[in-house]
Amino acid sequence: MNEVLIHWPSGHTTRCRPGMDWLQAAREAGFSIPTGCLGGSCGACELDVNGATVRACIATVPASKSGELTVELATDPYW
């Protein structure tokens, strides 16, 4: 599997393999993702990945046809 280039909100870019946990990928990139329950129910760790919202604590880095992903922290008006 080809590595994916990830563009983090901090301006940094890193490469990782598809299937890696988002929290691990962020940790290795030196990027902090807020967490809460670590079980997918609270939504504190939500990321927008190429425009799709994912919960980082229960999701993995997907493969990408373009070979790149852009990550933004999701904004939740209830937090």
Secondary structure, 3 states (H helix, E strand, C coil): CCCEEEECCCCCEEEECCCCEHHHHHHHHCCCCCCCCCCCCCCCCEEEECCEEEECCCCECCCCCCCEEEEEECCCCCC
